[in-house]
Amino acid sequence: MTTDPFRTRDHVADFDDKIVAYRDRSAATRARLRTVTVRTGDAEGEALDLFFPGPDTHAGAGDAARPVHLFIHGGYWRMFSKDDFSFVADTVTAAGAIAAVLDYALMPAVRLSDIVGQVRRARRWIADTIADHGGDPARVTVSGHSAGAHLATFLLTADQPDPVAGALLLGGLYDLRPLQSSFLEPLIGLTDDEVATLSPIDHRHSPATRVRVLWGARETPPFHEQGRAFAGHLRDQGADVVAVALADADHMSSALDLGSPETEAGRHLVALIEGEGDRQP
């Protein structure tokens, strides 16, 4: 029997332990950092948790308004929530930025286009409202893991009025076609129309957005192939792109590493927030 390369549980021996670590570290982050939860739309699950840096971190460039970083969780659009990924705010706030960790409704209760709409409404909420929370709407970056990386790409498409300044895409899927023959088919049932209209590899993207496309060196081949292909797609459209396979990281550990500034993934996140272009951290 051929093992499905997209079924992460089959390829990460300590999959369940990693999920426990996500939740334990997230609870510790929420207990330590000042947090505000806001609604970004009317649909169930449309919310952001805002995490704020402590007084010992800097706003940057002498500006009282802080940069803002939006994180979008993964889970194949069908599992997890913002509460499982609060730990990413540790790295974001250590860099002096406000962390915005996004929640969204899950498939199959909603369709993928609905989730994309929720992500874009959250981006609009940040543009319109984050100044009221001390954030700078002109310095917004985004990151996403797995399905969250897929969703993050819809904030830097060429049709967006205010594409984000920078994006970190970790372990993402940018061509949805192979998923129609994966274990996900009976779970979320991606339609031909969804694949045709919501595969990032088929979209045009703003060359103004700095992008870091990352994947774990120990991920299965499709994640390597899709990461390299999407990085090339962005470069062909004039974007400033860094593409890196993270040493000794798998699909689950790479997300955990985003919450630690001293890891390879964490250093990439800090460099993105600080506005570095193609510098390798």
Beta strands, then each sheet from edge to edge (+ up, - down):
strand 1: 34-39
strand 2: 47-52
strand 3: 66-72
strand 4: 98-103
strand 5: 135-145
strand 6: 166-170
strand 7: 210-216
strand 8: 241-246
sheet 1: 1+ 2- 4+ 3+ 5+ 6+ 7+ 8+
end
